[in-house]
Amino acid sequence: MAIGLHQPILDWYAANARDLPWRRPEASPWAILVSEIMLQQTPVVRVLPIWEEWMARWPTPEALAAEPPGEAVRHWGRLGYPRRALNLHACARAITADHGGEVPSAYEELRRLPGIGDYTAAAVASFAFGRSHAVLDTNVRRVLARAVRGEEYPPTATTAAERRLAESLIPAVDAPRWAVAVMELGALVCTARGPRCADCPVAARCAWRLAGRPAYEGPERRGQTYAGTDRQCRGRLLAVLRDAHGPVPKAALDAVWDDPVQRERALDGLVADGLAEPLPGGTYRLPA
């Protein structure tokens, strides 16, 4: 199966890969690290303009580390999950302090950076430094679930069996290109909803297609809701702080969300997560 998958997917990628700036040869390890953190649970179309502005302002870890963390949160804009901005700022400071301003190349060292999990460490080691790792994002897991295991969707959390399968498929040559090719196939063709099997380079070998595309039989997969949630409330409050360049009175925060109980819960959560800082006099600001 591995032999049958590799070349068709690599050939498809050569003809269909998107021209993304963090994939270009001149992209620095820092640029790749920033892209990987921004792309978590966020589509490319939303990430691209923010990434470009971010790299123009903070082209190196030292440049970001010199700024207060609130500036990272401010510039994160509406990408969502803003704790990623704090993690990226903390990474910049750790890289500056502990690695001479250079993103470390080893998976183990990357894994020790603030907020860096298995996927991001493997992705940066692979795409920035050419290392050989199983890079298991949602797209890769879905492609392998369908093409090899004959299942519509992977498990909700990465399993040891998935990791063993991915590691067994790593080619001896150009492993990073294989990783990004499978990722791209999942993003553009083998999508979660409405997969375009007619355009898939391995459709003739896909175990899920050959089995008649059986429906998913695992735990219920629920789409994420947003309207009316604490997450939406947090986003409204954070937008007020982000748009202000000084302390924000509590009344300005109260004005953007009607439910006082939910609003206070969301504001307390922002403070606990380090995304908002209370000041004397009942005002708030982004972290300094």
Secondary structure, 3 states (H helix, E strand, C coil): CHHHHHHHHHHHHHHHCCCCHHHCCCCCHHHHHHHHHHCCCCCHHHHHHHHHHHHHHCCCHHHHHCCCHHHHHHHHCCCCCCHHHHHHHHHHHHHHHHCCCCCCCCHHHHHCCCCCCHHHHHHHHHHHHCCCCCCCCHHHHHHHHHHHHCCCCCCCCCCHHHHHHHHHCCCCCCHHHHHHHHHHHHHHCCCCCCCCHHHCCCHHHCHHHHCCCCCCCCCCCCCCCCCCCHHHHHHHHHHHHHHCCCCEEHHHHHCCCCCHHHHHHHHHHHHHCCCCEEECCCEEECCC
